[in-house]
Structures are given as structure tokens and as C-alpha cells.
Amino acid sequence: MSLFSHEFHENSSDEFGTPAEFVRPIAEAVGGFDLDPASGAEATPHASTRFTKRTTG
């Protein structure tokens, strides 16, 4: 069994964001994140400064 699943669709992206349920406890433990160097695929940003595919992240 896999924690992640992805169906291929012709017009879909191959980008995957880390699920918030994995990031949230770590962020709370360290007081949050100020940089996400590989951002863009998640629904909610994990950090205030982000680098996305568009900005060569």
C-alpha cells in the first residue's frame, strides 16, 4: 500500500506537493518555515519565501 497515489492524465502535472499532515507537525516543532526551495505543487504554501518551478525552484 502506498501513501501517495497519482493517476496520469494527458493534461495533468507531474508535480507533487508534500501533504500538509506531514509538514504541519514538523513546522510546529521548529516554529515554522521561512523558505520552501521546491514549492508550487501544494494547495497551501508551507513557507513565506518560496521557489517554484516557474522561478527555477
Secondary structure, 3 states (H helix, E strand, C coil): CCCCCCCCCCCCCCCCCCCHHHHHHHHHHHCCEEEEEEECCCCCCCEEEEEECCCCC
